[in-house]
Amino acid sequence: GAVVSQHPSWVICKSGTSVKIECRSLDFQATTMFWYRQFPKQSLMLMATSNEGSKATYEQGVEKDKFLINHASLTLSTLTVTSAHPEDSSFYICSARAPGRGETQYFGPGTRLLVL
Amino acid sequence: DAKTTQPTSMDCAEGRAANLPCNHSTISGNEYVYWYRQIHSQGPQYIIHGLKNNETNEMASLIITEDRKSSTLILPHATLRDTAVYYCIVKTNDYKLSFGAGTTVTVRA
């Protein structure tokens, strides 16, 4: 149990385009999901906390107009990287908090984004 | 959240127990100890967590000292697939996970 999926697993796009990444909790409902970013040889950095039915909370230094988060249902959160640039190339990982399991976070497999 | 200190890296032999230490001397009474691991190019995988008592599941055992200032994650029979970066994180249940550098564990045949 507690499976989180992400789609797509990797994406290549041209500079200036927008990319949407989906995060789904497959066997539980998640009122809270999280989005992280990981650059090569670095640890995960939290970008934002996504609450179902309300606006996301962004960490300091993360541009909310560039990284649009929508958490429209208890099993789906989306991250849209708008007007992507090469410096946005990274490994994007989501997690979902599982109520009733000690509030443990379960992670998706990640989405590798390459902006050319 | 309390900060943790972990060794940068460690090697262990396949088939032997791997003992991963973590210091968290400033942990608060309501903070849990969580362990995750990240295999190369994958999302982190939850391993185990605990508050005061020792915990065991199908993946590992977590031993927390009585004063809760340190803990040890035990992988009972390490395999090559256990090669990963292991993160020890302390936090309250309703707070965010904060990932440090972790311990890079290499299991050797």
Backbone of each chain as ProteinMPNN parsed JSONL, in Angstrom:
{"seq_chain_A": "GAVVSQHPSWVICKSGTSVKIECRSLDFQATTMFWYRQFPKQSLMLMATSNEGSKATYEQGVEKDKFLINHASLTLSTLTVTSAHPEDSSFYICSARAPGRGETQYFGPGTRLLVL", "coords_chain_A": {"N_chain_A": [[0.812, -1.204, 0.0], [0.198, 2.446, -0.05], [1.129, 3.814, -2.432], [2.621, 6.004, -4.698], [2.396, 7.688, -7.726], [4.002, 9.184, -10.581], [3.737, 11.244, -13.453], [4.897, 12.677, -16.452], [7.64, 10.256, -16.513], [9.967, 11.179, -17.523], [10.87, 14.13, -19.291], [11.503, 16.129, -22.127], [11.871, 19.383, -23.193], [11.436, 22.43, -25.091], [13.027, 25.572, -24.519], [11.077, 28.065, -22.972], [8.623, 26.882, -23.213], [5.804, 25.309, -21.514], [5.503, 22.872, -18.931], [3.737, 20.152, -17.619], [3.486, 18.239, -14.696], [2.269, 15.334, -13.232], [1.091, 14.073, -10.114], [0.052, 11.315, -8.365], [-1.752, 9.731, -5.761], [-2.179, 6.405, -5.343], [-3.503, 4.437, -3.832], [-4.533, 5.588, -1.607], [-6.01, 8.42, 0.037], [-4.881, 11.691, -0.163], [-4.639, 14.494, 1.621], [-2.664, 16.293, 1.726], [0.051, 17.088, -0.295], [3.434, 17.142, -1.433], [5.983, 18.962, -3.164], [9.174, 18.473, -4.471], [12.514, 19.356, -5.45], [15.443, 18.242, -7.045], [18.759, 18.728, -7.668], [21.632, 17.597, -9.563], [23.789, 15.538, -7.633], [22.993, 16.714, -5.275], [20.913, 17.198, -2.334], [17.385, 16.589, -1.679], [15.212, 19.343, -2.149], [12.619, 21.056, -0.665], [9.934, 22.414, -2.441], [7.25, 23.256, -2.382], [4.16, 23.027, -0.56], [1.235, 21.286, -1.022], [-2.134, 21.603, -0.625], [-5.239, 19.992, -0.676], [-7.836, 21.535, -2.331], [-7.13, 24.101, -1.615], [-4.889, 26.968, -1.78], [-1.474, 26.482, -2.709], [1.405, 26.326, -0.558], [4.392, 27.984, -0.752], [7.932, 27.48, -0.563], [10.532, 29.606, 0.672], [12.017, 31.607, -1.787], [11.109, 30.191, -3.958], [9.445, 30.617, -6.944], [6.143, 31.337, -7.172], [4.581, 31.987, -9.349], [5.873, 30.848, -11.404], [6.082, 28.151, -10.888], [3.403, 26.462, -10.939], [0.942, 25.102, -8.913], [-1.582, 22.723, -8.549], [-4.075, 21.226, -6.702], [-6.458, 19.479, -7.071], [-7.971, 17.291, -6.352], [-8.329, 14.591, -3.96], [-6.48, 12.751, -4.656], [-4.779, 13.672, -6.592], [-2.263, 15.864, -7.599], [-0.879, 18.564, -9.39], [2.04, 19.879, -10.959], [3.037, 22.622, -12.688], [5.51, 23.759, -14.722], [6.137, 26.797, -15.795], [6.976, 28.588, -18.759], [9.566, 27.371, -19.196], [13.089, 27.204, -18.563], [16.559, 26.464, -19.319], [17.839, 26.331, -16.791], [15.892, 25.324, -15.184], [15.966, 22.676, -15.482], [15.908, 19.609, -13.936], [15.401, 17.156, -11.325], [12.27, 16.331, -10.446], [10.262, 15.653, -7.713], [7.472, 14.24, -6.124], [5.563, 13.94, -3.106], [3.232, 12.286, -0.962], [1.186, 12.678, 1.835], [0.178, 10.262, 4.117], [-2.644, 9.877, 5.82], [-3.401, 8.35, 8.936], [-1.34, 6.617, 8.821], [0.582, 7.364, 10.584], [1.105, 9.845, 9.577], [3.037, 9.612, 7.673], [5.139, 10.356, 4.893], [4.96, 9.401, 1.531], [6.783, 8.768, -1.389], [6.826, 9.678, -4.888], [8.153, 8.281, -7.983], [9.608, 10.206, -9.27], [10.275, 12.813, -11.707], [12.157, 13.493, -14.461], [13.296, 16.413, -15.798], [14.339, 18.003, -18.701], [15.365, 20.89, -20.124], [15.803, 22.375, -23.163]], "CA_chain_A": [[0.0, 0.0, 0.0], [0.867, 3.74, -0.036], [1.873, 3.963, -3.678], [2.504, 7.313, -5.343], [2.925, 7.65, -9.093], [4.234, 10.456, -11.253], [3.738, 11.163, -14.916], [5.705, 11.604, -17.038], [8.859, 9.927, -15.778], [10.967, 12.112, -18.015], [10.356, 15.005, -20.341], [12.424, 17.069, -22.747], [11.083, 20.44, -23.814], [12.179, 23.592, -25.559], [12.993, 26.735, -23.652], [9.915, 28.912, -23.183], [7.375, 26.119, -23.15], [5.357, 24.907, -20.175], [5.479, 21.422, -18.721], [2.901, 19.755, -16.481], [3.836, 16.963, -14.071], [1.183, 14.85, -12.377], [1.411, 13.237, -8.959], [-1.169, 10.645, -7.914], [-1.722, 8.705, -4.725], [-2.959, 5.364, -6.016], [-4.303, 3.594, -2.948], [-4.962, 6.32, -0.423], [-6.352, 9.809, -0.22], [-3.858, 12.562, 0.409], [-5.046, 15.89, 1.691], [-1.459, 17.104, 1.572], [1.126, 16.582, -1.134], [4.614, 17.997, -1.415], [6.818, 18.939, -4.363], [10.596, 18.673, -4.207], [13.401, 19.439, -6.611], [16.771, 17.735, -6.706], [19.786, 18.924, -8.682], [22.632, 16.513, -9.498], [24.682, 15.439, -6.486], [22.472, 17.48, -4.145], [19.802, 16.567, -1.644], [16.072, 17.093, -2.071], [14.808, 20.626, -1.598], [11.178, 21.228, -0.72], [9.515, 23.59, -3.188], [5.923, 23.73, -1.978], [3.203, 22.114, 0.068], [-0.014, 21.387, -1.762], [-3.289, 21.135, 0.144], [-6.413, 19.799, -1.506], [-8.87, 22.553, -2.255], [-6.647, 25.428, -1.231], [-3.669, 27.385, -2.469], [-0.237, 25.864, -2.239], [2.341, 27.142, 0.227], [5.697, 27.864, -1.388], [9.101, 27.754, 0.259], [11.218, 30.855, 0.349], [12.862, 31.553, -2.974], [10.45, 29.475, -5.052], [8.509, 31.539, -7.577], [4.835, 30.692, -7.293], [4.024, 32.216, -10.686], [6.599, 29.998, -12.342], [5.773, 26.754, -10.544], [1.985, 26.47, -10.592], [0.526, 23.846, -8.295], [-3.018, 22.535, -8.418], [-4.393, 19.992, -5.946], [-7.906, 19.535, -7.27], [-8.668, 16.152, -5.751], [-7.581, 13.965, -2.864], [-5.5, 11.811, -5.182], [-4.024, 14.241, -7.704], [-1.673, 17.196, -7.56], [-0.073, 18.813, -10.588], [3.03, 20.949, -10.947], [3.303, 23.132, -14.035], [6.668, 24.639, -14.845], [5.769, 27.712, -16.874], [8.084, 29.225, -19.467], [10.741, 26.664, -18.676], [14.403, 27.578, -19.059], [17.528, 25.39, -19.023], [18.155, 26.245, -15.359], [14.818, 24.577, -14.522], [16.24, 21.249, -15.669], [16.117, 19.037, -12.609], [14.614, 15.965, -10.972], [11.141, 16.801, -9.643], [9.715, 14.513, -6.978], [6.351, 14.583, -5.26], [5.246, 12.986, -2.042], [1.881, 12.423, -0.433], [1.129, 12.279, 3.245], [-0.857, 9.25, 4.286], [-3.287, 9.919, 7.129], [-3.628, 7.026, 9.5], [-0.077, 5.862, 8.813], [1.518, 8.199, 11.31], [1.416, 11.019, 8.759], [4.249, 9.33, 6.894], [5.13, 10.766, 3.5], [5.39, 8.425, 0.542], [7.292, 9.511, -2.534], [6.728, 9.171, -6.236], [9.43, 7.875, -8.576], [10.32, 11.358, -9.799], [10.199, 13.208, -13.115], [13.378, 14.185, -14.877], [12.995, 17.449, -16.786], [15.466, 18.597, -19.413], [14.932, 22.017, -20.945], [16.859, 22.667, -24.142]], "C_chain_A": [[0.849, 1.259, 0.0], [1.751, 3.938, -1.26], [1.561, 5.331, -4.278], [3.118, 7.213, -6.732], [3.135, 9.065, -9.609], [4.223, 10.231, -12.748], [4.003, 12.542, -15.484], [6.93, 11.3, -16.177], [10.031, 10.777, -16.266], [10.364, 12.927, -19.147], [11.472, 15.933, -20.817], [11.574, 18.131, -23.431], [11.984, 21.583, -24.251], [12.027, 24.74, -24.576], [11.79, 27.609, -24.005], [8.58, 28.194, -23.133], [7.039, 25.768, -21.706], [5.232, 23.394, -20.096], [4.639, 21.121, -17.49], [3.312, 18.368, -15.999], [2.7, 16.577, -13.128], [1.711, 13.963, -11.262], [0.108, 12.644, -8.438], [-0.879, 9.692, -6.76], [-2.688, 7.616, -5.175], [-3.884, 4.594, -5.078], [-4.642, 4.275, -1.638], [-5.283, 7.748, -0.828], [-5.378, 10.704, 0.531], [-4.361, 13.994, 0.436], [-3.853, 16.819, 1.489], [-0.452, 16.38, 0.7], [2.253, 17.604, -1.153], [5.36, 17.865, -2.742], [8.246, 19.31, -3.998], [11.33, 18.789, -5.54], [14.776, 18.96, -6.161], [17.704, 17.947, -7.893], [20.847, 17.845, -8.505], [23.558, 16.653, -8.299], [24.244, 16.305, -5.299], [21.309, 16.735, -3.508], [18.478, 17.172, -2.135], [15.797, 18.433, -1.383], [13.3, 20.767, -1.76], [10.852, 22.519, -1.464], [8.212, 24.153, -2.618], [5.123, 22.612, -1.357], [1.853, 22.364, -0.582], [-1.146, 20.792, -0.93], [-4.516, 21.082, -0.754], [-7.441, 20.898, -1.263], [-8.409, 23.923, -1.824], [-5.342, 25.748, -1.953], [-2.442, 26.716, -1.859], [0.594, 26.858, -1.439], [3.734, 26.918, -0.318], [6.813, 28.175, -0.398], [9.769, 29.045, -0.221], [12.113, 30.667, -0.862], [12.254, 30.815, -4.15], [9.366, 30.381, -5.635], [7.162, 30.857, -7.823], [4.206, 30.905, -8.663], [4.72, 31.365, -11.736], [6.253, 28.521, -12.128], [4.333, 26.716, -10.011], [1.574, 25.101, -10.065], [-0.979, 23.845, -8.148], [-3.28, 21.204, -7.744], [-5.911, 19.876, -5.924], [-8.659, 18.383, -6.644], [-7.775, 15.531, -4.692], [-6.536, 12.98, -3.357], [-4.624, 12.401, -6.28], [-3.548, 15.651, -7.397], [-0.848, 17.363, -8.823], [0.853, 19.99, -10.364], [3.257, 21.355, -12.394], [4.47, 24.092, -13.977], [6.387, 25.533, -16.046], [7.018, 28.375, -17.454], [9.421, 28.654, -18.984], [12.026, 27.156, -19.344], [15.392, 26.48, -18.68], [17.849, 25.245, -17.536], [17.058, 25.547, -14.554], [14.997, 23.076, -14.694], [16.612, 20.646, -14.316], [15.301, 17.762, -12.485], [13.515, 16.44, -10.024], [10.446, 15.59, -9.024], [8.546, 14.995, -6.121], [6.234, 13.55, -4.153], [3.827, 13.272, -1.56], [1.883, 11.932, 1.0], [-0.069, 11.362, 3.451], [-1.449, 9.336, 5.69], [-3.523, 8.516, 7.648], [-2.403, 6.144, 9.459], [0.993, 6.701, 9.509], [1.938, 9.421, 10.524], [2.697, 10.832, 7.96], [4.078, 9.81, 5.459], [5.665, 9.651, 2.627], [5.681, 9.155, -0.759], [6.984, 8.84, -3.855], [8.11, 8.851, -6.786], [10.228, 9.028, -9.165], [10.106, 11.574, -11.287], [11.451, 13.99, -13.465], [13.031, 15.133, -16.007], [14.284, 17.989, -17.381], [14.918, 19.678, -20.337], [16.072, 22.411, -21.874], [16.861, 24.131, -24.55]], "O_chain_A": [[2.076, 1.178, 0.044], [2.95, 4.192, -1.148], [0.408, 5.753, -4.354], [4.23, 6.711, -6.893], [2.518, 10.016, -9.129], [4.636, 9.185, -13.247], [3.384, 13.507, -15.035], [7.214, 12.019, -15.218], [10.965, 11.056, -15.515], [9.47, 12.472, -19.861], [12.266, 16.445, -20.028], [10.651, 17.8, -24.174], [13.137, 21.686, -23.834], [11.012, 24.855, -23.889], [11.517, 27.863, -25.178], [7.53, 28.826, -23.023], [7.864, 25.906, -20.803], [4.896, 22.729, -21.076], [4.803, 21.752, -16.445], [3.466, 17.442, -16.794], [2.233, 17.39, -12.33], [2.659, 13.201, -11.45], [-0.828, 13.373, -8.111], [0.102, 8.948, -6.778], [-3.876, 7.875, -5.368], [-4.949, 4.144, -5.5], [-5.0, 3.612, -0.665], [-4.881, 8.219, -1.891], [-5.095, 10.492, 1.71], [-4.494, 14.632, -0.608], [-4.014, 17.984, 1.127], [-0.139, 15.211, 0.925], [2.033, 18.791, -0.913], [5.368, 16.802, -3.362], [8.501, 20.306, -3.321], [10.837, 18.382, -6.592], [15.213, 19.237, -5.044], [17.476, 17.418, -8.981], [20.958, 17.245, -7.435], [24.046, 17.741, -7.993], [25.051, 16.593, -4.416], [20.788, 15.771, -4.068], [18.463, 18.134, -2.902], [16.104, 18.626, -0.206], [12.769, 20.615, -2.86], [11.407, 23.577, -1.169], [8.083, 25.358, -2.4], [5.366, 21.428, -1.591], [1.391, 23.501, -0.679], [-1.112, 19.614, -0.577], [-4.792, 22.02, -1.501], [-7.854, 21.148, -0.13], [-9.23, 24.828, -1.681], [-4.771, 24.903, -2.643], [-2.39, 26.429, -0.663], [0.494, 28.071, -1.626], [4.213, 25.784, -0.348], [6.662, 29.019, 0.486], [9.585, 29.492, -1.353], [12.867, 29.699, -0.953], [12.83, 30.813, -5.238], [8.483, 30.851, -4.918], [7.073, 29.907, -8.6], [3.387, 30.096, -9.098], [4.201, 31.187, -12.838], [6.148, 27.75, -13.082], [4.08, 26.907, -8.821], [1.829, 24.075, -10.696], [-1.579, 24.817, -7.691], [-2.763, 20.171, -8.17], [-6.56, 20.135, -4.911], [-9.866, 18.482, -6.424], [-6.61, 15.903, -4.547], [-5.781, 12.428, -2.556], [-3.798, 11.686, -6.848], [-4.325, 16.514, -6.991], [-0.196, 16.423, -9.278], [0.514, 20.958, -9.684], [3.627, 20.527, -13.227], [4.43, 25.106, -13.28], [6.4, 25.068, -17.186], [7.976, 28.677, -16.742], [10.271, 29.362, -18.446], [12.041, 27.48, -20.531], [15.099, 25.654, -17.815], [18.107, 24.134, -17.071], [17.259, 25.214, -13.386], [14.252, 22.291, -14.108], [17.523, 21.125, -13.641], [14.608, 17.349, -13.415], [13.804, 16.9, -8.92], [10.09, 14.635, -9.714], [8.631, 16.036, -5.471], [6.743, 12.434, -4.259], [3.304, 14.372, -1.737], [2.494, 10.917, 1.333], [-1.18, 11.657, 3.013], [-0.812, 8.908, 6.652], [-3.812, 7.6, 6.878], [-2.416, 5.039, 10.001], [2.148, 6.745, 9.084], [3.007, 9.98, 10.768], [3.362, 11.807, 7.612], [2.999, 9.685, 4.88], [6.685, 9.035, 2.934], [4.932, 10.038, -1.177], [6.892, 7.616, -3.948], [9.12, 9.118, -6.135], [11.393, 8.857, -9.523], [9.797, 10.642, -12.028], [11.762, 15.01, -12.849], [12.532, 14.712, -17.05], [15.202, 18.381, -16.66], [14.107, 19.402, -21.221], [17.17, 22.739, -21.423], [17.686, 24.544, -25.366]]}, "seq_chain_B": "DAKTTQPTSMDCAEGRAANLPCNHSTISGNEYVYWYRQIHSQGPQYIIHGLKNNETNEMASLIITEDRKSSTLILPHATLRDTAVYYCIVKTNDYKLSFGAGTTVTVRA", "coords_chain_B": {"N_chain_B": [[12.789, 22.046, 13.547], [14.798, 19.366, 14.809], [18.293, 19.077, 14.131], [20.204, 16.633, 12.349], [23.022, 14.41, 12.481], [24.98, 12.539, 10.378], [27.216, 9.942, 9.266], [29.23, 10.556, 6.366], [29.666, 8.558, 4.468], [29.592, 4.959, 4.107], [30.773, 1.617, 3.931], [29.589, -1.703, 3.438], [29.491, -5.271, 3.837], [28.026, -7.586, 1.633], [25.287, -9.513, 2.739], [25.9, -9.229, 5.388], [25.009, -7.53, 8.477], [24.037, -4.139, 8.332], [24.802, -1.267, 10.045], [23.575, 1.821, 10.636], [24.406, 4.88, 11.896], [22.929, 7.719, 13.625], [22.955, 10.932, 14.865], [21.051, 12.982, 16.965], [20.95, 15.171, 18.899], [19.488, 17.349, 19.795], [16.845, 16.773, 19.76], [13.321, 17.108, 20.158], [10.645, 16.384, 22.513], [8.308, 15.662, 21.127], [9.082, 14.957, 18.612], [9.602, 12.769, 15.912], [11.738, 10.103, 14.761], [12.668, 9.568, 11.547], [13.462, 7.414, 8.841], [14.595, 7.379, 5.567], [15.441, 6.191, 2.287], [17.303, 6.691, -0.731], [17.611, 5.377, -3.725], [19.753, 5.462, -6.531], [18.663, 7.881, -8.865], [15.98, 7.568, -8.296], [12.832, 8.165, -6.547], [12.711, 9.0, -3.029], [12.492, 6.342, -0.61], [10.389, 5.274, 1.91], [11.471, 3.963, 5.007], [11.344, 3.391, 7.861], [10.024, 4.51, 11.02], [10.13, 6.059, 14.292], [9.326, 6.886, 17.724], [9.946, 6.652, 20.584], [10.275, 3.997, 21.344], [11.978, 1.012, 20.259], [11.752, -0.078, 16.885], [10.609, -2.374, 14.409], [10.385, -3.561, 11.108], [9.574, -5.112, 7.954], [11.697, -4.298, 6.476], [13.755, -3.138, 8.03], [15.352, -2.465, 11.241], [14.903, -0.157, 13.901], [16.748, 1.385, 16.28], [16.493, 3.275, 19.099], [18.135, 5.357, 21.34], [17.865, 5.53, 24.943], [17.843, 8.146, 25.908], [17.11, 9.39, 23.649], [18.828, 10.787, 22.0], [20.28, 9.755, 19.984], [20.227, 7.377, 17.257], [20.02, 4.175, 15.607], [19.896, 2.699, 12.494], [19.217, -0.475, 11.366], [20.016, -2.684, 8.889], [19.301, -5.895, 8.391], [20.386, -7.992, 6.77], [22.335, -7.106, 4.483], [21.979, -6.396, 1.012], [23.082, -6.128, -2.43], [21.241, -4.475, -3.581], [20.597, -2.734, -1.629], [22.272, -0.626, -1.716], [22.499, 2.796, -1.496], [21.531, 6.216, -0.757], [21.06, 7.074, 2.533], [18.779, 8.636, 4.615], [18.405, 10.234, 7.673], [15.934, 11.684, 9.526], [14.493, 14.024, 11.69], [11.391, 15.003, 12.98], [8.28, 16.621, 13.778], [4.997, 15.184, 13.594], [3.265, 16.725, 12.025], [4.854, 18.311, 10.509], [7.21, 19.481, 8.008], [9.317, 17.408, 5.924], [12.806, 17.552, 6.07], [15.561, 17.25, 4.186], [18.858, 16.237, 4.695], [22.323, 15.707, 3.908], [22.676, 13.004, 4.159], [23.721, 9.49, 4.433], [25.869, 7.839, 2.326], [25.584, 4.644, 1.393], [27.364, 1.856, 0.5], [27.075, -1.324, -0.629], [29.05, -4.112, -0.775], [30.015, -6.886, -2.739]], "CA_chain_B": [[13.108, 20.631, 13.644], [16.15, 19.081, 15.264], [19.205, 18.684, 13.066], [20.809, 15.316, 12.52], [24.383, 14.223, 11.997], [25.206, 11.187, 9.888], [28.479, 9.82, 8.534], [29.082, 10.845, 4.944], [29.605, 7.318, 3.694], [30.034, 3.734, 4.742], [30.728, 0.393, 3.15], [29.29, -2.912, 4.197], [29.595, -6.487, 3.039], [26.767, -8.26, 1.306], [24.925, -10.592, 3.641], [26.128, -8.837, 6.778], [24.152, -6.457, 8.963], [24.541, -2.772, 8.169], [24.345, -0.423, 11.148], [23.728, 3.21, 10.226], [24.16, 5.733, 13.05], [22.407, 9.079, 13.432], [22.903, 11.732, 16.086], [20.031, 14.049, 16.978], [21.039, 15.513, 20.323], [18.553, 18.423, 20.172], [15.491, 16.32, 19.436], [12.274, 17.467, 21.119], [9.847, 15.247, 22.968], [7.256, 15.287, 20.186], [9.672, 14.726, 17.291], [9.85, 11.397, 15.531], [12.918, 9.808, 13.943], [12.29, 8.925, 10.298], [14.529, 7.003, 7.93], [14.282, 7.168, 4.162], [16.609, 5.966, 1.449], [17.12, 7.059, -2.117], [18.442, 4.659, -4.683], [20.117, 6.384, -7.604], [17.679, 8.277, -9.879], [14.619, 7.22, -7.899], [12.302, 8.918, -5.43], [13.026, 8.391, -1.727], [11.654, 5.246, -0.14], [10.212, 5.242, 3.358], [11.96, 2.726, 5.611], [10.822, 3.137, 9.19], [10.104, 5.658, 11.91], [9.828, 5.75, 15.684], [9.317, 7.995, 18.669], [10.767, 6.312, 21.75], [10.552, 2.57, 21.385], [12.597, 0.402, 19.093], [10.771, -0.503, 15.899], [11.085, -3.315, 13.395], [9.445, -3.948, 10.056], [10.149, -6.082, 7.019], [12.897, -3.757, 5.847], [14.842, -2.749, 8.921], [15.072, -2.2, 12.657], [15.323, 1.158, 14.367], [17.068, 1.372, 17.695], [16.596, 4.641, 19.611], [18.688, 5.328, 22.694], [16.895, 5.902, 25.965], [17.761, 9.612, 25.975], [16.634, 9.768, 22.314], [19.764, 11.684, 21.336], [20.839, 9.103, 18.806], [19.525, 6.167, 16.834], [20.731, 3.342, 14.643], [19.098, 1.919, 11.558], [19.875, -1.752, 11.102], [19.585, -3.532, 7.778], [19.815, -7.152, 8.965], [21.184, -8.755, 5.81], [22.461, -6.177, 3.364], [22.164, -6.921, -0.342], [23.587, -5.099, -3.341], [20.146, -3.547, -3.864], [20.491, -1.775, -0.523], [23.172, 0.5, -1.995], [21.631, 3.965, -1.616], [21.762, 7.27, 0.231], [20.117, 6.898, 3.635], [18.512, 9.9, 5.297], [17.807, 10.235, 9.01], [15.241, 12.968, 9.653], [13.635, 14.129, 12.87], [10.368, 16.018, 12.784], [6.963, 16.344, 14.341], [4.131, 14.549, 12.612], [2.602, 17.65, 11.122], [5.817, 19.232, 9.933], [7.776, 19.086, 6.732], [10.574, 16.673, 5.904], [13.956, 18.33, 5.639], [16.598, 16.285, 3.845], [20.261, 16.633, 4.741], [23.176, 15.042, 2.924], [22.516, 11.562, 4.308], [24.877, 8.595, 4.387], [25.945, 7.011, 1.123], [25.921, 3.279, 1.774], [27.736, 0.99, -0.615], [27.151, -2.733, -0.25], [30.018, -4.76, -1.67], [29.906, -8.355, -2.813]], "C_chain_B": [[14.556, 20.445, 14.078], [17.014, 18.699, 14.076], [19.783, 17.316, 13.384], [22.212, 15.318, 11.964], [24.551, 12.771, 11.618], [26.584, 11.113, 9.242], [28.238, 10.031, 7.047], [28.901, 9.577, 4.135], [29.997, 6.136, 4.552], [29.88, 2.575, 3.776], [30.267, -0.738, 4.039], [29.293, -4.1, 3.247], [28.223, -7.095, 2.819], [26.518, -9.42, 2.254], [25.135, -10.275, 5.107], [25.141, -7.746, 7.167], [24.836, -5.116, 8.724], [23.931, -1.923, 9.27], [24.634, 1.036, 10.818], [23.406, 4.118, 11.415], [23.614, 7.103, 12.663], [22.372, 9.77, 14.79], [21.874, 12.836, 15.954], [19.891, 14.533, 18.41], [20.049, 16.59, 20.754], [17.103, 18.037, 19.885], [14.515, 16.693, 20.54], [11.406, 16.251, 21.425], [8.798, 14.783, 21.987], [7.789, 15.056, 18.771], [9.975, 13.246, 17.084], [11.179, 11.298, 14.781], [12.442, 9.024, 12.732], [13.554, 8.527, 9.528], [13.94, 6.782, 6.549], [15.572, 6.789, 3.452], [16.271, 6.336, 0.017], [18.137, 6.289, -2.954], [18.614, 5.567, -5.886], [18.993, 6.584, -8.616], [16.255, 7.821, -9.564], [14.13, 8.172, -6.815], [12.672, 8.245, -4.118], [12.005, 7.323, -1.349], [11.582, 5.286, 1.371], [10.721, 3.913, 3.9], [11.236, 2.451, 6.926], [10.81, 4.438, 9.971], [9.736, 5.23, 13.328], [9.883, 6.995, 16.541], [10.241, 7.714, 19.852], [11.201, 4.852, 21.727], [11.28, 2.12, 20.129], [11.502, -0.125, 18.165], [11.415, -1.467, 14.921], [9.99, -3.521, 12.367], [10.18, -4.875, 9.084], [11.448, -5.583, 6.381], [14.064, -3.602, 6.825], [14.374, -2.699, 10.369], [15.608, -0.824, 13.004], [15.524, 1.081, 15.868], [17.281, 2.817, 18.139], [17.105, 4.572, 21.036], [17.663, 5.868, 23.685], [16.743, 7.417, 26.077], [17.319, 10.229, 24.648], [17.591, 10.691, 21.564], [20.455, 11.034, 20.153], [20.032, 7.858, 18.472], [20.391, 5.419, 15.829], [19.72, 2.611, 13.78], [19.871, 0.649, 11.253], [19.218, -2.444, 9.917], [20.137, -4.916, 8.082], [20.701, -7.965, 8.025], [21.312, -7.925, 4.534], [22.641, -6.914, 2.045], [22.659, -5.779, -1.23], [22.515, -4.052, -3.642], [19.925, -2.543, -2.738], [21.449, -0.603, -0.691], [22.316, 1.726, -2.309], [22.15, 5.063, -0.69], [20.656, 7.155, 1.273], [20.0, 8.198, 4.419], [17.845, 9.641, 6.644], [17.209, 11.625, 9.22], [14.419, 12.948, 10.931], [12.638, 15.251, 12.647], [9.116, 15.64, 13.567], [6.081, 15.795, 13.231], [3.543, 15.515, 11.606], [3.583, 18.611, 10.469], [6.444, 18.654, 8.674], [9.03, 18.232, 6.934], [11.681, 17.59, 5.407], [15.125, 17.375, 5.432], [17.978, 16.913, 3.967], [21.032, 15.887, 3.668], [23.063, 13.522, 3.001], [23.83, 10.812, 4.333], [24.813, 7.78, 3.11], [26.456, 5.634, 1.531], [26.201, 2.479, 0.521], [27.867, -0.426, -0.094], [28.031, -3.437, -1.274], [29.882, -6.271, -1.596], [31.098, -9.023, -2.132]], "O_chain_B": [[15.425, 21.256, 13.758], [16.538, 18.075, 13.127], [19.839, 16.9, 14.541], [22.553, 16.119, 11.093], [24.302, 11.875, 12.424], [27.074, 12.116, 8.722], [27.163, 9.719, 6.535], [28.077, 9.526, 3.221], [30.646, 6.286, 5.587], [28.989, 2.553, 2.927], [30.519, -0.739, 5.244], [29.124, -3.96, 2.036], [27.377, -7.11, 3.713], [27.418, -10.21, 2.538], [24.611, -10.969, 5.978], [24.517, -7.118, 6.312], [26.048, -4.979, 8.89], [22.711, -1.857, 9.419], [25.793, 1.442, 10.728], [22.272, 4.134, 11.894], [23.805, 7.581, 11.544], [21.815, 9.237, 15.75], [21.834, 13.542, 14.946], [18.86, 14.336, 19.053], [19.788, 16.741, 21.948], [16.238, 18.906, 19.782], [14.846, 16.604, 21.723], [11.424, 15.245, 20.715], [8.423, 13.611, 22.006], [7.003, 14.969, 17.828], [10.524, 12.572, 17.955], [11.674, 12.285, 14.237], [11.878, 7.939, 12.872], [14.571, 9.219, 9.567], [12.931, 6.096, 6.381], [16.666, 7.039, 3.959], [15.111, 6.302, -0.395], [19.343, 6.527, -2.89], [17.723, 6.348, -6.219], [18.44, 5.626, -9.156], [15.423, 7.703, -10.463], [14.925, 8.905, -6.228], [12.923, 7.04, -4.095], [10.831, 7.392, -1.714], [12.614, 5.329, 2.041], [10.443, 2.858, 3.329], [10.597, 1.411, 7.087], [11.521, 5.378, 9.614], [9.117, 4.187, 13.54], [10.419, 8.026, 16.134], [11.2, 8.449, 20.09], [12.342, 4.52, 22.047], [11.206, 2.76, 19.08], [10.449, -0.565, 18.626], [12.611, -1.387, 14.642], [8.814, -3.64, 12.71], [11.276, -5.354, 9.375], [12.206, -6.37, 5.813], [15.212, -3.895, 6.489], [13.194, -2.863, 10.68], [16.628, -0.383, 12.475], [14.608, 0.757, 16.624], [18.155, 3.506, 17.611], [16.575, 3.819, 21.853], [16.722, 6.568, 23.312], [15.643, 7.916, 26.313], [17.172, 11.446, 24.542], [17.192, 11.316, 20.582], [21.149, 11.712, 19.395], [19.261, 7.355, 19.289], [21.355, 5.956, 15.282], [18.795, 1.979, 14.291], [21.054, 0.703, 10.918], [18.026, -2.749, 9.937], [21.354, -5.098, 8.035], [21.678, -8.567, 8.471], [20.491, -8.036, 3.622], [23.353, -7.915, 1.965], [22.653, -4.615, -0.828], [22.826, -2.894, -3.923], [19.145, -1.603, -2.888], [21.433, 0.324, 0.12], [21.517, 1.717, -3.246], [23.097, 4.851, 0.067], [19.471, 7.142, 0.941], [21.003, 8.781, 4.831], [16.851, 8.921, 6.734], [17.911, 12.629, 9.103], [13.73, 11.969, 11.22], [13.003, 16.328, 12.176], [8.93, 14.489, 13.961], [6.403, 15.938, 12.052], [3.343, 15.154, 10.446], [3.167, 19.633, 9.924], [6.232, 17.492, 8.328], [9.707, 18.317, 7.959], [11.502, 18.318, 4.43], [15.618, 16.767, 6.382], [18.239, 17.982, 3.416], [20.471, 15.484, 2.649], [23.325, 12.83, 2.018], [24.908, 11.403, 4.265], [23.817, 7.108, 2.843], [27.601, 5.478, 1.955], [25.385, 2.428, -0.4], [28.682, -0.695, 0.788], [27.788, -3.366, -2.478], [29.663, -6.847, -0.531], [31.18, -10.251, -2.093]]}, "name": "protein", "num_of_chains": 2, "seq": "GAVVSQHPSWVICKSGTSVKIECRSLDFQATTMFWYRQFPKQSLMLMATSNEGSKATYEQGVEKDKFLINHASLTLSTLTVTSAHPEDSSFYICSARAPGRGETQYFGPGTRLLVLDAKTTQPTSMDCAEGRAANLPCNHSTISGNEYVYWYRQIHSQGPQYIIHGLKNNETNEMASLIITEDRKSSTLILPHATLRDTAVYYCIVKTNDYKLSFGAGTTVTVRA"}
